[in-house]
């Protein structure tokens, strides 16, 4: 089953790019996603993915 979610998120105007990426990383971790580099590119995947990270 596929769900389409549409939502709007606002962050402070004075937030730096690094702070924004930190928040996104924390939110992704809470959702069960992990970030890693593969072939020089940043990738995202579910933490229960069969692929080793």
N, CA and C atoms as an extended XYZ file, in Angstrom:
159
Properties=species:S:1:pos:R:3:atomname:S:1:resname:S:1:resid:I:1 pbc="F F F"
N         0.847       -1.159        0.000 N   UNK     1
C         0.000        0.000        0.000 CA  UNK     1
C         0.908        1.242        0.000 C   UNK     1
N         0.554        2.218       -0.761 N   UNK     2
C         1.344        3.440       -0.889 CA  UNK     2
C         0.554        4.618       -0.350 C   UNK     2
N         1.194        5.417        0.470 N   UNK     3
C         0.559        6.608        1.032 CA  UNK     3
C         1.272        7.850        0.524 C   UNK     3
N         0.523        8.876        0.227 N   UNK     4
C         1.092       10.167       -0.166 CA  UNK     4
C         0.889       11.132        0.991 C   UNK     4
N         1.992       11.672        1.507 N   UNK     5
C         1.924       12.641        2.594 CA  UNK     5
C         2.328       14.002        2.063 C   UNK     5
N         1.568       14.996        2.399 N   UNK     6
C         1.874       16.363        1.997 CA  UNK     6
C         1.862       17.217        3.254 C   UNK     6
N         2.995       17.809        3.578 N   UNK     7
C         3.063       18.615        4.782 CA  UNK     7
C         3.994       19.797        4.568 C   UNK     7
N         3.903       20.749        5.469 N   UNK     8
C         4.678       21.978        5.390 CA  UNK     8
C         5.453       22.141        6.694 C   UNK     8
N         6.750       22.396        6.587 N   UNK     9
C         7.598       22.577        7.764 CA  UNK     9
C         8.276       23.932        7.656 C   UNK     9
N         8.315       24.664        8.751 N   UNK    10
C         8.991       25.958        8.770 CA  UNK    10
C        10.141       25.919        9.767 C   UNK    10
N        11.268       26.478        9.358 N   UNK    11
C        12.439       26.598       10.209 CA  UNK    11
C        12.771       28.083       10.345 C   UNK    11
N        13.473       28.468       11.405 N   UNK    12
C        13.807       29.880       11.598 CA  UNK    12
C        14.640       30.430       10.431 C   UNK    12
N        14.412       31.694       10.097 N   UNK    13
C        15.156       32.338        9.010 CA  UNK    13
C        16.647       32.447        9.306 C   UNK    13
N        17.000       32.550       10.574 N   UNK    14
C        18.407       32.735       10.921 CA  UNK    14
C        19.159       31.418       11.107 C   UNK    14
N        18.542       30.293       10.777 N   UNK    15
C        19.182       28.993       10.911 CA  UNK    15
C        20.254       28.829        9.828 C   UNK    15
N        21.435       28.360       10.233 N   UNK    16
C        22.505       28.129        9.266 CA  UNK    16
C        22.250       26.828        8.512 C   UNK    16
N        22.951       26.661        7.416 N   UNK    17
C        22.801       25.441        6.624 CA  UNK    17
C        23.210       24.227        7.458 C   UNK    17
N        24.279       24.340        8.224 N   UNK    18
C        24.729       23.221        9.056 CA  UNK    18
C        23.686       22.864       10.107 C   UNK    18
N        23.062       23.870       10.718 N   UNK    19
C        22.008       23.610       11.703 CA  UNK    19
C        20.817       22.912       11.052 C   UNK    19
N        20.461       23.344        9.844 N   UNK    20
C        19.358       22.712        9.128 CA  UNK    20
C        19.659       21.253        8.835 C   UNK    20
N        20.870       20.968        8.347 N   UNK    21
C        21.244       19.586        8.054 CA  UNK    21
C        21.278       18.737        9.323 C   UNK    21
N        21.687       19.336       10.434 N   UNK    22
C        21.693       18.611       11.704 CA  UNK    22
C        20.276       18.235       12.112 C   UNK    22
N        19.345       19.177       11.979 N   UNK    23
C        17.938       18.899       12.297 CA  UNK    23
C        17.404       17.802       11.379 C   UNK    23
N        17.683       17.908       10.079 N   UNK    24
C        17.218       16.887        9.134 CA  UNK    24
C        17.782       15.516        9.485 C   UNK    24
N        19.046       15.468        9.876 N   UNK    25
C        19.659       14.198       10.245 CA  UNK    25
C        18.979       13.597       11.471 C   UNK    25
N        18.709       14.439       12.471 N   UNK    26
C        18.018       13.959       13.677 CA  UNK    26
C        16.612       13.467       13.347 C   UNK    26
N        15.915       14.193       12.469 N   UNK    27
C        14.566       13.784       12.084 CA  UNK    27
C        14.599       12.480       11.289 C   UNK    27
N        15.584       12.346       10.416 N   UNK    28
C        15.705       11.111        9.633 CA  UNK    28
C        16.015        9.925       10.538 C   UNK    28
N        16.884       10.118       11.511 N   UNK    29
C        17.200        9.039       12.452 CA  UNK    29
C        15.968        8.628       13.245 C   UNK    29
N        15.170        9.603       13.656 N   UNK    30
C        13.945        9.296       14.395 CA  UNK    30
C        12.957        8.512       13.532 C   UNK    30
N        12.995        8.741       12.219 N   UNK    31
C        12.102        8.039       11.296 CA  UNK    31
C        12.679        6.698       10.858 C   UNK    31
N        13.894        6.376       11.290 N   UNK    32
C        14.495        5.092       10.951 CA  UNK    32
C        15.341        5.114        9.696 C   UNK    32
N        15.731        6.296        9.217 N   UNK    33
C        16.594        6.398        8.046 CA  UNK    33
C        18.024        6.655        8.482 C   UNK    33
N        18.957        6.184        7.681 N   UNK    34
C        20.369        6.461        7.930 CA  UNK    34
C        20.975        7.049        6.668 C   UNK    34
N        22.006        7.859        6.845 N   UNK    35
C        22.706        8.460        5.720 CA  UNK    35
C        24.104        7.890        5.655 C   UNK    35
N        24.572        7.636        4.441 N   UNK    36
C        25.923        7.139        4.246 CA  UNK    36
C        26.410        7.592        2.876 C   UNK    36
N        27.706        7.428        2.663 N   UNK    37
C        28.257        7.783        1.362 CA  UNK    37
C        28.505        6.507        0.575 C   UNK    37
N        28.124        6.549       -0.694 N   UNK    38
C        28.304        5.401       -1.577 CA  UNK    38
C        28.753        5.938       -2.926 C   UNK    38
N        29.891        5.496       -3.378 N   UNK    39
C        30.445        5.965       -4.651 CA  UNK    39
C        30.566        7.485       -4.693 C   UNK    39
N        30.933        8.084       -3.568 N   UNK    40
C        31.133        9.522       -3.517 CA  UNK    40
C        29.870       10.342       -3.390 C   UNK    40
N        28.697        9.705       -3.327 N   UNK    41
C        27.433       10.429       -3.209 CA  UNK    41
C        26.785       10.104       -1.879 C   UNK    41
N        26.124       11.088       -1.302 N   UNK    42
C        25.393       10.839       -0.057 CA  UNK    42
C        24.091       10.125       -0.390 C   UNK    42
N        23.776        9.082        0.363 N   UNK    43
C        22.590        8.265        0.116 CA  UNK    43
C        21.785        8.164        1.413 C   UNK    43
N        20.525        7.919        1.256 N   UNK    44
C        19.650        7.691        2.414 CA  UNK    44
C        18.943        6.367        2.219 C   UNK    44
N        18.752        5.649        3.300 N   UNK    45
C        18.048        4.384        3.219 CA  UNK    45
C        17.480        4.002        4.565 C   UNK    45
N        16.557        3.071        4.532 N   UNK    46
C        15.965        2.600        5.774 CA  UNK    46
C        17.032        1.856        6.562 C   UNK    46
N        17.004        1.995        7.866 N   UNK    47
C        18.016        1.357        8.706 CA  UNK    47
C        17.861       -0.157        8.701 C   UNK    47
N        16.701       -0.666        8.325 N   UNK    48
C        16.505       -2.107        8.259 CA  UNK    48
C        16.754       -2.653        6.860 C   UNK    48
N        17.435       -1.847        6.040 N   UNK    49
C        17.760       -2.259        4.676 CA  UNK    49
C        18.720       -3.444        4.704 C   UNK    49
N        18.576       -4.398        3.778 N   UNK    50
C        19.482       -5.546        3.767 CA  UNK    50
C        20.908       -5.161        3.360 C   UNK    50
N        21.067       -3.987        2.741 N   UNK    51
C        22.395       -3.544        2.321 CA  UNK    51
C        23.190       -3.091        3.539 C   UNK    51
N        24.442       -3.522        3.629 N   UNK    52
C        25.312       -3.105        4.722 CA  UNK    52
C        25.724       -1.664        4.512 C   UNK    52
N        25.721       -0.905        5.581 N   UNK    53
C        26.109        0.513        5.505 CA  UNK    53
C        27.480        0.667        6.101 C   UNK    53
